[in-house]
Structure formats: structure tokens, C-alpha cells
Amino acid sequence: MDVLTIAFLFVAGLLAGAINAIAGGGTFLTFGAYTLAGLPPISASASSAVSQFPGYVTSTLAYWSDLKKIWRSALVLALVSMFGAAAGAFILVSLDNAQFRVLVPWLLLAATAVFAAGPYLKPAPRPQDATPSSGADWKSPVVQFFTAIYGGFFQAGMGIIMLATLGLTVRGEYHRLNSIKNLLSNVISLVAILVFVSGGIVAWTYALSAMPGVALGGYGGVWIAKRVPQAYVRALVVVIGLLLSAYYFISM
């Protein structure tokens, strides 16, 4: 891999980290950058999961004070997420690139649609504690299991989907739900990465080229978030998602 490719992936990671900090959706950039750099789609998806992981960790640490109060209620969801993520990651590893390539434009299009609808899917703030709602304890783990399967298979749009499903099945105000979402994103990502590494599908040089950019972009994104309207960044991510979807539809 030449210096220009490394620089390209670093910049893509930088932008992805900033976009994640402002509005989410940075996975679209890293996945797209890896495919443009020549990685096959399965390796691009796995490498993107690796490069995005530091951002999940830092976002969870930012909510640490909230998580300390609700970790017991999140534990069951975390355990369920482990099994779901493993299932989704193993499904990805079992496919070949030709099979996955057929799915990619549809996955990107669906993730883009979910991302565009994100502001309408966010749960309304409620004053109750962030614990499973009474009489529906079974719903939250079941729904989370299927969400984790998607996250283990293809992470684009995972956070928006998870926040929406948690809002339907778990009590709590927005920031507490978001803290649970960030924790579960770590679990799903870590399990998926372990499966991807064992399957030998991570392109480490590519992933490590983008990872410092993701970390720096996430830090700088907080500063940008205070000055750039989130709607503009969200529109940019939607355009990127649509362009990537069109690219894969045309190249199928």
C-alpha cells in the first residue's frame, strides 16, 4: 500500500470520526474508502468495524457516570448482544465476496434510509428510569438479539436502529438510552471483530491507517458539533450513502 492510499484512508477516518461525533454515519465513509482503495467488500466491512471501534469506546466513556447507575439493567442486553453479534459475524464470514456484493447495495440503501429517518426515530424523553418496561421484559432482549445480528453482519446504521428499538422496549430519558446504545455498540463491535480476526478477513494495514484519523476526528468532532448544524452533516452522510448504493448497484 502506497503513501497516497495511507493518507487517503487517514483522511477518510478523520472525516468518519468527526461525522460520528456530530451525527453518526461514519461507517459509510470508512467502508466506502476501503472499497475504493481496492479491498473486497467483506474485508472492507470487517476492516471498517475494526477502525470504528475506538470511537465506540470513547463515546461509552463519555457516558460512564450514567452507565454506573444502570449497568444491571444493561447486562442482559449486553449478553444477548454477544450472541447476536457472533451470529451475524459468522454469517458474514461464511459468505464469499460475490454473495456479499449482491447484498451490499441493498444494505447500504436500507441503512441510508434508516439514517435519514433517524431524527424521527429518536425516542421522546421520558423521566422514568432506564429499565425494561414492566410486563415487556422479554421484548427488549429479543429485539436486541436481532439488532445485534444486523450489527455483527453490517454495522452501517446500527446505532440509529438500536436507539430506535431501545426507545420502544426500554424506559428512560434519551441520554440514558444513548448510553446503553453506546455500551451495546462496544459489545457488538468487539465480538464481531474477534470473529473477523479469527476468520482472517481484516486488512490490518488498511484498518490501522484509518484508525488514528477516526480517533482524532472524534475528538475534533465535538468542537465542530457546537458550530455546524447537525442537519447539514446528516444530509452529507445521506448523500454519501446514496452514492455508495448507486455505485454498488451499477457495478453488480
ROLUMLO-215001 format. One record per residue (C-alpha): residue in three letters; x, y, z. Coordinates in nm, 4 decimals, padded with zeros to 6 digits. Layout:
N
<site><rest>ALA</rest><xx>X</xx><yy>Y</yy><zz>Z</zz></site>
...
end
This chain:
252
<site><rest>MET</rest><xx>00.0000</xx><yy>00.0000</yy><zz>00.0000</zz></site>
<site><rest>ASP</rest><xx>00.1495</xx><yy>00.3337</yy><zz>-00.1066</zz></site>
<site><rest>VAL</rest><xx>00.1723</xx><yy>00.6593</yy><zz>00.0893</zz></site>
<site><rest>LEU</rest><xx>-00.1155</xx><yy>00.8216</yy><zz>-00.1001</zz></site>
<site><rest>THR</rest><xx>-00.3510</xx><yy>00.5358</yy><zz>-00.0086</zz></site>
<site><rest>ILE</rest><xx>-00.2466</xx><yy>00.5578</yy><zz>00.3566</zz></site>
<site><rest>ALA</rest><xx>-00.3096</xx><yy>00.9332</yy><zz>00.3521</zz></site>
<site><rest>PHE</rest><xx>-00.6456</xx><yy>00.8800</yy><zz>00.1810</zz></site>
<site><rest>LEU</rest><xx>-00.7560</xx><yy>00.6300</yy><zz>00.4459</zz></site>
<site><rest>PHE</rest><xx>-00.6329</xx><yy>00.8540</yy><zz>00.7281</zz></site>
<site><rest>VAL</rest><xx>-00.8388</xx><yy>01.1460</yy><zz>00.5937</zz></site>
<site><rest>ALA</rest><xx>-01.1402</xx><yy>00.9170</yy><zz>00.5474</zz></site>
<site><rest>GLY</rest><xx>-01.1015</xx><yy>00.8070</yy><zz>00.9101</zz></site>
<site><rest>LEU</rest><xx>-01.0654</xx><yy>01.1680</yy><zz>01.0225</zz></site>
<site><rest>LEU</rest><xx>-01.3895</xx><yy>01.2652</yy><zz>00.8479</zz></site>
<site><rest>ALA</rest><xx>-01.5655</xx><yy>00.9494</yy><zz>00.9676</zz></site>
<site><rest>GLY</rest><xx>-01.4698</xx><yy>01.0177</yy><zz>01.3301</zz></site>
<site><rest>ALA</rest><xx>-01.5932</xx><yy>01.3770</yy><zz>01.3050</zz></site>
<site><rest>ILE</rest><xx>-01.9185</xx><yy>01.2726</yy><zz>01.1372</zz></site>
<site><rest>ASN</rest><xx>-01.9783</xx><yy>01.0095</yy><zz>01.4056</zz></site>
<site><rest>ALA</rest><xx>-01.9302</xx><yy>01.2710</yy><zz>01.6767</zz></site>
<site><rest>ILE</rest><xx>-02.1725</xx><yy>01.5119</yy><zz>01.5108</zz></site>
<site><rest>ALA</rest><xx>-02.4483</xx><yy>01.2997</yy><zz>01.3604</zz></site>
<site><rest>GLY</rest><xx>-02.3331</xx><yy>00.9380</yy><zz>01.3250</zz></site>
<site><rest>GLY</rest><xx>-02.2874</xx><yy>00.7503</yy><zz>00.9984</zz></site>
<site><rest>GLY</rest><xx>-01.9082</xx><yy>00.7489</yy><zz>00.9781</zz></site>
<site><rest>THR</rest><xx>-01.9142</xx><yy>00.3811</yy><zz>00.8778</zz></site>
<site><rest>PHE</rest><xx>-02.0372</xx><yy>00.4856</yy><zz>00.5334</zz></site>
<site><rest>LEU</rest><xx>-01.7113</xx><yy>00.6750</yy><zz>00.4800</zz></site>
<site><rest>THR</rest><xx>-01.4693</xx><yy>00.4097</yy><zz>00.6037</zz></site>
<site><rest>PHE</rest><xx>-01.6480</xx><yy>00.1278</yy><zz>00.4196</zz></site>
<site><rest>GLY</rest><xx>-01.6555</xx><yy>00.3338</yy><zz>00.1005</zz></site>
<site><rest>ALA</rest><xx>-01.2914</xx><yy>00.4367</yy><zz>00.1372</zz></site>
<site><rest>TYR</rest><xx>-01.1770</xx><yy>00.0769</yy><zz>00.1812</zz></site>
<site><rest>THR</rest><xx>-01.3660</xx><yy>-00.0401</yy><zz>-00.1258</zz></site>
<site><rest>LEU</rest><xx>-01.2269</xx><yy>00.2492</yy><zz>-00.3330</zz></site>
<site><rest>ALA</rest><xx>-00.8790</xx><yy>00.1581</yy><zz>-00.2079</zz></site>
<site><rest>GLY</rest><xx>-00.9257</xx><yy>-00.1875</yy><zz>-00.3562</zz></site>
<site><rest>LEU</rest><xx>-01.0478</xx><yy>-00.4066</yy><zz>-00.0702</zz></site>
<site><rest>PRO</rest><xx>-01.3169</xx><yy>-00.6655</yy><zz>-00.1480</zz></site>
<site><rest>PRO</rest><xx>-01.6487</xx><yy>-00.5860</yy><zz>00.0265</zz></site>
<site><rest>ILE</rest><xx>-01.6246</xx><yy>-00.8455</yy><zz>00.3051</zz></site>
<site><rest>SER</rest><xx>-01.2754</xx><yy>-00.7338</yy><zz>00.4049</zz></site>
<site><rest>ALA</rest><xx>-01.3843</xx><yy>-00.3691</yy><zz>00.3742</zz></site>
<site><rest>SER</rest><xx>-01.6752</xx><yy>-00.4273</yy><zz>00.6126</zz></site>
<site><rest>ALA</rest><xx>-01.4592</xx><yy>-00.6143</yy><zz>00.8650</zz></site>
<site><rest>SER</rest><xx>-01.1777</xx><yy>-00.3584</yy><zz>00.8474</zz></site>
<site><rest>SER</rest><xx>-01.4290</xx><yy>-00.0761</yy><zz>00.8904</zz></site>
<site><rest>ALA</rest><xx>-01.5568</xx><yy>-00.2407</yy><zz>01.2088</zz></site>
<site><rest>VAL</rest><xx>-01.2016</xx><yy>-00.2503</yy><zz>01.3453</zz></site>
<site><rest>SER</rest><xx>-01.1238</xx><yy>00.1119</yy><zz>01.2597</zz></site>
<site><rest>GLN</rest><xx>-01.4504</xx><yy>00.2399</yy><zz>01.4122</zz></site>
<site><rest>PHE</rest><xx>-01.4049</xx><yy>00.0561</yy><zz>01.7437</zz></site>
<site><rest>PRO</rest><xx>-01.2033</xx><yy>00.3297</yy><zz>01.9247</zz></site>
<site><rest>GLY</rest><xx>-01.4902</xx><yy>00.5707</yy><zz>01.8634</zz></site>
<site><rest>TYR</rest><xx>-01.7351</xx><yy>00.3361</yy><zz>02.0338</zz></site>
<site><rest>VAL</rest><xx>-01.5034</xx><yy>00.3115</yy><zz>02.3354</zz></site>
<site><rest>THR</rest><xx>-01.4637</xx><yy>00.6870</yy><zz>02.3778</zz></site>
<site><rest>SER</rest><xx>-01.8358</xx><yy>00.7511</yy><zz>02.3379</zz></site>
<site><rest>THR</rest><xx>-01.9067</xx><yy>00.4919</yy><zz>02.6082</zz></site>
<site><rest>LEU</rest><xx>-01.6559</xx><yy>00.6509</yy><zz>02.8454</zz></site>
<site><rest>ALA</rest><xx>-01.8322</xx><yy>00.9833</yy><zz>02.7980</zz></site>
<site><rest>TYR</rest><xx>-02.1465</xx><yy>00.8229</yy><zz>02.9433</zz></site>
<site><rest>TRP</rest><xx>-01.9687</xx><yy>00.6320</yy><zz>03.2200</zz></site>
<site><rest>SER</rest><xx>-02.1462</xx><yy>00.8136</yy><zz>03.5044</zz></site>
<site><rest>ASP</rest><xx>-02.4843</xx><yy>00.7158</yy><zz>03.3576</zz></site>
<site><rest>LEU</rest><xx>-02.3822</xx><yy>00.3555</yy><zz>03.2937</zz></site>
<site><rest>LYS</rest><xx>-02.2691</xx><yy>00.3038</yy><zz>03.6538</zz></site>
<site><rest>LYS</rest><xx>-02.6285</xx><yy>00.3609</yy><zz>03.7653</zz></site>
<site><rest>ILE</rest><xx>-02.7933</xx><yy>00.1261</yy><zz>03.5155</zz></site>
<site><rest>TRP</rest><xx>-02.5363</xx><yy>-00.1460</yy><zz>03.4422</zz></site>
<site><rest>ARG</rest><xx>-02.7553</xx><yy>-00.4227</yy><zz>03.5889</zz></site>
<site><rest>SER</rest><xx>-03.0407</xx><yy>-00.3489</yy><zz>03.3500</zz></site>
<site><rest>ALA</rest><xx>-02.7959</xx><yy>-00.3306</yy><zz>03.0586</zz></site>
<site><rest>LEU</rest><xx>-02.6203</xx><yy>-00.6581</yy><zz>03.1459</zz></site>
<site><rest>VAL</rest><xx>-02.8885</xx><yy>-00.8857</yy><zz>02.9967</zz></site>
<site><rest>LEU</rest><xx>-02.8942</xx><yy>-00.6794</yy><zz>02.6771</zz></site>
<site><rest>ALA</rest><xx>-02.5136</xx><yy>-00.6988</yy><zz>02.6589</zz></site>
<site><rest>LEU</rest><xx>-02.5189</xx><yy>-01.0788</yy><zz>02.6916</zz></site>
<site><rest>VAL</rest><xx>-02.7877</xx><yy>-01.1088</yy><zz>02.4257</zz></site>
<site><rest>SER</rest><xx>-02.5882</xx><yy>-00.8744</yy><zz>02.2030</zz></site>
<site><rest>MET</rest><xx>-02.2842</xx><yy>-01.1014</yy><zz>02.2282</zz></site>
<site><rest>PHE</rest><xx>-02.4742</xx><yy>-01.3973</yy><zz>02.0853</zz></site>
<site><rest>GLY</rest><xx>-02.6482</xx><yy>-01.1905</yy><zz>01.8188</zz></site>
<site><rest>ALA</rest><xx>-02.3261</xx><yy>-01.0223</yy><zz>01.7073</zz></site>
<site><rest>ALA</rest><xx>-02.1467</xx><yy>-01.3577</yy><zz>01.6890</zz></site>
<site><rest>ALA</rest><xx>-02.4264</xx><yy>-01.4982</yy><zz>01.4729</zz></site>
<site><rest>GLY</rest><xx>-02.4209</xx><yy>-01.2004</yy><zz>01.2367</zz></site>
<site><rest>ALA</rest><xx>-02.0398</xx><yy>-01.2007</yy><zz>01.2102</zz></site>
<site><rest>PHE</rest><xx>-02.0286</xx><yy>-01.5745</yy><zz>01.1400</zz></site>
<site><rest>ILE</rest><xx>-02.2876</xx><yy>-01.5280</yy><zz>00.8654</zz></site>
<site><rest>LEU</rest><xx>-02.0637</xx><yy>-01.2640</yy><zz>00.7053</zz></site>
<site><rest>VAL</rest><xx>-01.7532</xx><yy>-01.4831</yy><zz>00.7310</zz></site>
<site><rest>SER</rest><xx>-01.9422</xx><yy>-01.7762</yy><zz>00.5746</zz></site>
<site><rest>LEU</rest><xx>-02.0224</xx><yy>-01.5765</yy><zz>00.2594</zz></site>
<site><rest>ASP</rest><xx>-01.7903</xx><yy>-01.5183</yy><zz>-00.0326</zz></site>
<site><rest>ASN</rest><xx>-01.7354</xx><yy>-01.1732</yy><zz>-00.1786</zz></site>
<site><rest>ALA</rest><xx>-01.9638</xx><yy>-01.2351</yy><zz>-00.4758</zz></site>
<site><rest>GLN</rest><xx>-02.2551</xx><yy>-01.3260</yy><zz>-00.2466</zz></site>
<site><rest>PHE</rest><xx>-02.1954</xx><yy>-01.0331</yy><zz>-00.0131</zz></site>
<site><rest>ARG</rest><xx>-02.1511</xx><yy>-00.7898</yy><zz>-00.3007</zz></site>
<site><rest>VAL</rest><xx>-02.5076</xx><yy>-00.8650</yy><zz>-00.4141</zz></site>
<site><rest>LEU</rest><xx>-02.6341</xx><yy>-00.7697</yy><zz>-00.0673</zz></site>
<site><rest>VAL</rest><xx>-02.4186</xx><yy>-00.4580</yy><zz>-00.0185</zz></site>
<site><rest>PRO</rest><xx>-02.6214</xx><yy>-00.2033</yy><zz>-00.2230</zz></site>
<site><rest>TRP</rest><xx>-02.9443</xx><yy>-00.3136</yy><zz>-00.0539</zz></site>
<site><rest>LEU</rest><xx>-02.7816</xx><yy>-00.2988</yy><zz>00.2903</zz></site>
<site><rest>LEU</rest><xx>-02.6390</xx><yy>00.0456</yy><zz>00.2171</zz></site>
<site><rest>LEU</rest><xx>-02.9714</xx><yy>00.1703</yy><zz>00.0852</zz></site>
<site><rest>ALA</rest><xx>-03.1594</xx><yy>00.0375</yy><zz>00.3883</zz></site>
<site><rest>ALA</rest><xx>-02.9005</xx><yy>00.1826</yy><zz>00.6285</zz></site>
<site><rest>THR</rest><xx>-02.9169</xx><yy>00.5174</yy><zz>00.4485</zz></site>
<site><rest>ALA</rest><xx>-03.2975</xx><yy>00.5205</yy><zz>00.4778</zz></site>
<site><rest>VAL</rest><xx>-03.2776</xx><yy>00.4407</yy><zz>00.8496</zz></site>
<site><rest>PHE</rest><xx>-03.0122</xx><yy>00.7073</yy><zz>00.8977</zz></site>
<site><rest>ALA</rest><xx>-03.2192</xx><yy>00.9685</yy><zz>00.7123</zz></site>
<site><rest>ALA</rest><xx>-03.5174</xx><yy>00.8811</yy><zz>00.9316</zz></site>
<site><rest>GLY</rest><xx>-03.3020</xx><yy>00.8941</yy><zz>01.2462</zz></site>
<site><rest>PRO</rest><xx>-03.4408</xx><yy>01.2236</yy><zz>01.3843</zz></site>
<site><rest>TYR</rest><xx>-03.7929</xx><yy>01.0806</yy><zz>01.3625</zz></site>
<site><rest>LEU</rest><xx>-03.6909</xx><yy>00.7510</yy><zz>01.5248</zz></site>
<site><rest>LYS</rest><xx>-03.5322</xx><yy>00.9028</yy><zz>01.8348</zz></site>
<site><rest>PRO</rest><xx>-03.7375</xx><yy>00.8250</yy><zz>02.1448</zz></site>
<site><rest>ALA</rest><xx>-03.9108</xx><yy>01.1140</yy><zz>02.3152</zz></site>
<site><rest>PRO</rest><xx>-03.7508</xx><yy>01.1997</yy><zz>02.6522</zz></site>
<site><rest>ARG</rest><xx>-03.9244</xx><yy>01.0319</yy><zz>02.9437</zz></site>
<site><rest>PRO</rest><xx>-03.8500</xx><yy>01.0724</yy><zz>03.3128</zz></site>
<site><rest>GLN</rest><xx>-03.8601</xx><yy>00.7022</yy><zz>03.4055</zz></site>
<site><rest>ASP</rest><xx>-03.5539</xx><yy>00.5000</yy><zz>03.4905</zz></site>
<site><rest>ALA</rest><xx>-03.3796</xx><yy>00.3220</yy><zz>03.2019</zz></site>
<site><rest>THR</rest><xx>-03.5013</xx><yy>-00.0254</yy><zz>03.2878</zz></site>
<site><rest>PRO</rest><xx>-03.7070</xx><yy>-00.2677</yy><zz>03.0807</zz></site>
<site><rest>SER</rest><xx>-04.0709</xx><yy>-00.1671</yy><zz>03.0859</zz></site>
<site><rest>SER</rest><xx>-04.2967</xx><yy>-00.3645</yy><zz>03.3146</zz></site>
<site><rest>GLY</rest><xx>-04.4779</xx><yy>-00.6511</yy><zz>03.1519</zz></site>
<site><rest>ALA</rest><xx>-04.2464</xx><yy>-00.6493</yy><zz>02.8486</zz></site>
<site><rest>ASP</rest><xx>-03.9176</xx><yy>-00.7795</yy><zz>02.9905</zz></site>
<site><rest>TRP</rest><xx>-03.8897</xx><yy>-01.0379</yy><zz>02.7130</zz></site>
<site><rest>LYS</rest><xx>-03.9340</xx><yy>-00.7890</yy><zz>02.4297</zz></site>
<site><rest>SER</rest><xx>-03.6165</xx><yy>-00.5893</yy><zz>02.4786</zz></site>
<site><rest>PRO</rest><xx>-03.3714</xx><yy>-00.8865</yy><zz>02.4748</zz></site>
<site><rest>VAL</rest><xx>-03.5482</xx><yy>-01.0455</yy><zz>02.1756</zz></site>
<site><rest>VAL</rest><xx>-03.5446</xx><yy>-00.7251</yy><zz>01.9720</zz></site>
<site><rest>GLN</rest><xx>-03.1859</xx><yy>-00.6534</yy><zz>02.0753</zz></site>
<site><rest>PHE</rest><xx>-03.0776</xx><yy>-01.0024</yy><zz>01.9654</zz></site>
<site><rest>PHE</rest><xx>-03.1951</xx><yy>-00.9393</yy><zz>01.6088</zz></site>
<site><rest>THR</rest><xx>-03.0463</xx><yy>-00.5886</yy><zz>01.6100</zz></site>
<site><rest>ALA</rest><xx>-02.7138</xx><yy>-00.7381</yy><zz>01.7184</zz></site>
<site><rest>ILE</rest><xx>-02.7283</xx><yy>-00.9911</yy><zz>01.4330</zz></site>
<site><rest>TYR</rest><xx>-02.7524</xx><yy>-00.6994</yy><zz>01.1911</zz></site>
<site><rest>GLY</rest><xx>-02.4710</xx><yy>-00.5154</yy><zz>01.3724</zz></site>
<site><rest>GLY</rest><xx>-02.2418</xx><yy>-00.8176</yy><zz>01.3601</zz></site>
<site><rest>PHE</rest><xx>-02.3144</xx><yy>-00.8628</yy><zz>00.9907</zz></site>
<site><rest>PHE</rest><xx>-02.3041</xx><yy>-00.4983</yy><zz>00.8734</zz></site>
<site><rest>GLN</rest><xx>-02.2569</xx><yy>-00.2082</yy><zz>01.1133</zz></site>
<site><rest>ALA</rest><xx>-02.3760</xx><yy>00.0834</yy><zz>00.8997</zz></site>
<site><rest>GLY</rest><xx>-02.6846</xx><yy>00.2365</yy><zz>01.0631</zz></site>
<site><rest>MET</rest><xx>-02.6591</xx><yy>00.0056</yy><zz>01.3661</zz></site>
<site><rest>GLY</rest><xx>-02.6630</xx><yy>00.2864</yy><zz>01.6239</zz></site>
<site><rest>ILE</rest><xx>-02.9746</xx><yy>00.4516</yy><zz>01.4823</zz></site>
<site><rest>ILE</rest><xx>-03.1592</xx><yy>00.1194</yy><zz>01.4651</zz></site>
<site><rest>MET</rest><xx>-03.0578</xx><yy>00.0315</yy><zz>01.8201</zz></site>
<site><rest>LEU</rest><xx>-03.1595</xx><yy>00.3672</yy><zz>01.9629</zz></site>
<site><rest>ALA</rest><xx>-03.4985</xx><yy>00.3348</yy><zz>01.7957</zz></site>
<site><rest>THR</rest><xx>-03.5598</xx><yy>-00.0197</yy><zz>01.9256</zz></site>
<site><rest>LEU</rest><xx>-03.4402</xx><yy>00.0686</yy><zz>02.2761</zz></site>
<site><rest>GLY</rest><xx>-03.6829</xx><yy>00.3600</yy><zz>02.2754</zz></site>
<site><rest>LEU</rest><xx>-03.9663</xx><yy>00.1174</yy><zz>02.2056</zz></site>
<site><rest>THR</rest><xx>-03.8715</xx><yy>-00.1502</yy><zz>02.4592</zz></site>
<site><rest>VAL</rest><xx>-03.6810</xx><yy>00.0256</yy><zz>02.7396</zz></site>
<site><rest>ARG</rest><xx>-03.7892</xx><yy>00.3038</yy><zz>02.9744</zz></site>
<site><rest>GLY</rest><xx>-03.5689</xx><yy>00.6079</yy><zz>03.0198</zz></site>
<site><rest>GLU</rest><xx>-03.4784</xx><yy>00.9547</yy><zz>02.9003</zz></site>
<site><rest>TYR</rest><xx>-03.2778</xx><yy>00.9973</yy><zz>02.5810</zz></site>
<site><rest>HIS</rest><xx>-02.9257</xx><yy>01.0237</yy><zz>02.7228</zz></site>
<site><rest>ARG</rest><xx>-02.9657</xx><yy>00.7106</yy><zz>02.9337</zz></site>
<site><rest>LEU</rest><xx>-03.0892</xx><yy>00.5182</yy><zz>02.6314</zz></site>
<site><rest>ASN</rest><xx>-02.7989</xx><yy>00.6561</yy><zz>02.4307</zz></site>
<site><rest>SER</rest><xx>-02.5540</xx><yy>00.5405</yy><zz>02.6991</zz></site>
<site><rest>ILE</rest><xx>-02.6957</xx><yy>00.1863</yy><zz>02.6749</zz></site>
<site><rest>LYS</rest><xx>-02.6743</xx><yy>00.2048</yy><zz>02.2960</zz></site>
<site><rest>ASN</rest><xx>-02.3078</xx><yy>00.3055</yy><zz>02.3136</zz></site>
<site><rest>LEU</rest><xx>-02.2298</xx><yy>00.0211</yy><zz>02.5551</zz></site>
<site><rest>LEU</rest><xx>-02.4046</xx><yy>-00.2348</yy><zz>02.3348</zz></site>
<site><rest>SER</rest><xx>-02.2251</xx><yy>-00.0975</yy><zz>02.0273</zz></site>
<site><rest>ASN</rest><xx>-01.8963</xx><yy>-00.1807</yy><zz>02.2013</zz></site>
<site><rest>VAL</rest><xx>-02.0106</xx><yy>-00.5332</yy><zz>02.2767</zz></site>
<site><rest>ILE</rest><xx>-02.1373</xx><yy>-00.5975</yy><zz>01.9237</zz></site>
<site><rest>SER</rest><xx>-01.8290</xx><yy>-00.4484</yy><zz>01.7620</zz></site>
<site><rest>LEU</rest><xx>-01.5817</xx><yy>-00.6331</yy><zz>01.9841</zz></site>
<site><rest>VAL</rest><xx>-01.7474</xx><yy>-00.9726</yy><zz>01.9319</zz></site>
<site><rest>ALA</rest><xx>-01.7705</xx><yy>-00.9146</yy><zz>01.5567</zz></site>
<site><rest>ILE</rest><xx>-01.4037</xx><yy>-00.8108</yy><zz>01.5422</zz></site>
<site><rest>LEU</rest><xx>-01.2958</xx><yy>-01.1289</yy><zz>01.7236</zz></site>
<site><rest>VAL</rest><xx>-01.4872</xx><yy>-01.3367</yy><zz>01.4689</zz></site>
<site><rest>PHE</rest><xx>-01.3448</xx><yy>-01.1359</yy><zz>01.1786</zz></site>
<site><rest>VAL</rest><xx>-00.9893</xx><yy>-01.1713</yy><zz>01.3098</zz></site>
<site><rest>SER</rest><xx>-01.0307</xx><yy>-01.5471</yy><zz>01.3571</zz></site>
<site><rest>GLY</rest><xx>-01.1669</xx><yy>-01.5647</yy><zz>01.0028</zz></site>
<site><rest>GLY</rest><xx>-00.8656</xx><yy>-01.3765</yy><zz>00.8670</zz></site>
<site><rest>ILE</rest><xx>-01.0721</xx><yy>-01.1163</yy><zz>00.6812</zz></site>
<site><rest>VAL</rest><xx>-00.9360</xx><yy>-00.7981</yy><zz>00.8453</zz></site>
<site><rest>ALA</rest><xx>-00.6925</xx><yy>-00.5981</yy><zz>00.6314</zz></site>
<site><rest>TRP</rest><xx>-00.4849</xx><yy>-00.4655</yy><zz>00.9203</zz></site>
<site><rest>THR</rest><xx>-00.2730</xx><yy>-00.2200</yy><zz>00.7238</zz></site>
<site><rest>TYR</rest><xx>-00.5871</xx><yy>-00.0543</yy><zz>00.5906</zz></site>
<site><rest>ALA</rest><xx>-00.7652</xx><yy>-00.0574</yy><zz>00.9274</zz></site>
<site><rest>LEU</rest><xx>-00.4667</xx><yy>00.0850</yy><zz>01.1148</zz></site>
<site><rest>SER</rest><xx>-00.4219</xx><yy>00.3587</yy><zz>00.8531</zz></site>
<site><rest>ALA</rest><xx>-00.7708</xx><yy>00.4936</yy><zz>00.9243</zz></site>
<site><rest>MET</rest><xx>-00.7858</xx><yy>00.4298</yy><zz>01.2996</zz></site>
<site><rest>PRO</rest><xx>-00.5767</xx><yy>00.7317</yy><zz>01.4164</zz></site>
<site><rest>GLY</rest><xx>-00.7877</xx><yy>00.9541</yy><zz>01.1926</zz></site>
<site><rest>VAL</rest><xx>-01.1075</xx><yy>00.8155</yy><zz>01.3482</zz></site>
<site><rest>ALA</rest><xx>-00.9770</xx><yy>00.8910</yy><zz>01.6979</zz></site>
<site><rest>LEU</rest><xx>-00.8666</xx><yy>01.2459</yy><zz>01.6072</zz></site>
<site><rest>GLY</rest><xx>-01.1846</xx><yy>01.3131</yy><zz>01.4127</zz></site>
<site><rest>GLY</rest><xx>-01.3977</xx><yy>01.2000</yy><zz>01.7043</zz></site>
<site><rest>TYR</rest><xx>-01.2173</xx><yy>01.4398</yy><zz>01.9354</zz></site>
<site><rest>GLY</rest><xx>-01.2356</xx><yy>01.7305</yy><zz>01.6922</zz></site>
<site><rest>GLY</rest><xx>-01.5920</xx><yy>01.6481</yy><zz>01.6002</zz></site>
<site><rest>VAL</rest><xx>-01.7097</xx><yy>01.7609</yy><zz>01.9416</zz></site>
<site><rest>TRP</rest><xx>-01.5745</xx><yy>02.1104</yy><zz>01.8630</zz></site>
<site><rest>ILE</rest><xx>-01.7336</xx><yy>02.1042</yy><zz>01.5159</zz></site>
<site><rest>ALA</rest><xx>-02.0657</xx><yy>01.9800</yy><zz>01.6560</zz></site>
<site><rest>LYS</rest><xx>-02.1028</xx><yy>02.3025</yy><zz>01.8514</zz></site>
<site><rest>ARG</rest><xx>-02.0643</xx><yy>02.5135</yy><zz>01.5368</zz></site>
<site><rest>VAL</rest><xx>-02.2075</xx><yy>02.3159</yy><zz>01.2402</zz></site>
<site><rest>PRO</rest><xx>-02.5802</xx><yy>02.2331</yy><zz>01.2271</zz></site>
<site><rest>GLN</rest><xx>-02.6294</xx><yy>01.8576</yy><zz>01.2592</zz></site>
<site><rest>ALA</rest><xx>-02.8822</xx><yy>01.8622</yy><zz>00.9746</zz></site>
<site><rest>TYR</rest><xx>-02.6095</xx><yy>01.9623</yy><zz>00.7255</zz></site>
<site><rest>VAL</rest><xx>-02.3811</xx><yy>01.6794</yy><zz>00.8310</zz></site>
<site><rest>ARG</rest><xx>-02.6721</xx><yy>01.4326</yy><zz>00.8251</zz></site>
<site><rest>ALA</rest><xx>-02.7570</xx><yy>01.5428</yy><zz>00.4690</zz></site>
<site><rest>LEU</rest><xx>-02.3936</xx><yy>01.4861</yy><zz>00.3665</zz></site>
<site><rest>VAL</rest><xx>-02.3977</xx><yy>01.1327</yy><zz>00.5107</zz></site>
<site><rest>VAL</rest><xx>-02.7247</xx><yy>01.0534</yy><zz>00.3312</zz></site>
<site><rest>VAL</rest><xx>-02.5742</xx><yy>01.1721</yy><zz>00.0003</zz></site>
<site><rest>ILE</rest><xx>-02.2659</xx><yy>00.9548</yy><zz>00.0592</zz></site>
<site><rest>GLY</rest><xx>-02.4869</xx><yy>00.6555</yy><zz>00.1386</zz></site>
<site><rest>LEU</rest><xx>-02.6933</xx><yy>00.7053</yy><zz>-00.1765</zz></site>
<site><rest>LEU</rest><xx>-02.3817</xx><yy>00.7453</yy><zz>-00.3929</zz></site>
<site><rest>LEU</rest><xx>-02.2282</xx><yy>00.4275</yy><zz>-00.2485</zz></site>
<site><rest>SER</rest><xx>-02.5567</xx><yy>00.2407</yy><zz>-00.3021</zz></site>
<site><rest>ALA</rest><xx>-02.5710</xx><yy>00.3584</yy><zz>-00.6623</zz></site>
<site><rest>TYR</rest><xx>-02.2053</xx><yy>00.2610</yy><zz>-00.7166</zz></site>
<site><rest>TYR</rest><xx>-02.2671</xx><yy>-00.0937</yy><zz>-00.5976</zz></site>
<site><rest>PHE</rest><xx>-02.5930</xx><yy>-00.1274</yy><zz>-00.7911</zz></site>
<site><rest>ILE</rest><xx>-02.4151</xx><yy>-00.0179</yy><zz>-01.1117</zz></site>
<site><rest>SER</rest><xx>-02.1108</xx><yy>-00.2406</yy><zz>-01.0523</zz></site>
<site><rest>MET</rest><xx>-02.3102</xx><yy>-00.5528</yy><zz>-00.9655</zz></site>
end
